[in-house]
Amino acid sequence: MDLWFMIKECSGFLSFFLIIILLSIFLLVATWKNRTNIPKRLTAIITLLSTIFIVVSLIAMIVIISFGYNS
């Protein structure tokens, strides 16, 4: 099946995960720039959570594109 058609079909779900990825990247960059003002443990926790959100969202987007079309 055409990949572009499948992406258009699942655009709502994909945009939701894309927003999560963008917010996680924004949080990661903001934390990284201000890491001298934030305790090291909090910086590590925020970095770890942001990275987990990015990876899980990318995996979810791949699953949606791969298995989301049921016709």
Phi, psi and omega in degrees: 000154182292128183296321181297322178295320180292324178293320178294325178294322185256024187296329178296313179292319181294321180292326176299312180288330176293322177295319177299318179296315181296319177294322178293320177294319177299315178296320179296316180292318180296321178292320183293324180287330182253027185290344177284336181268349184251141176302149184298322181294318178293321176299317179295319180295315180295318178297316180296314180295318179297318179295320178296316178299320180294313182295316180295321179294320177295318178296319179296322178294320178294319179295319179297317180291321184287315188245006187280340183269112182239087176223000000 
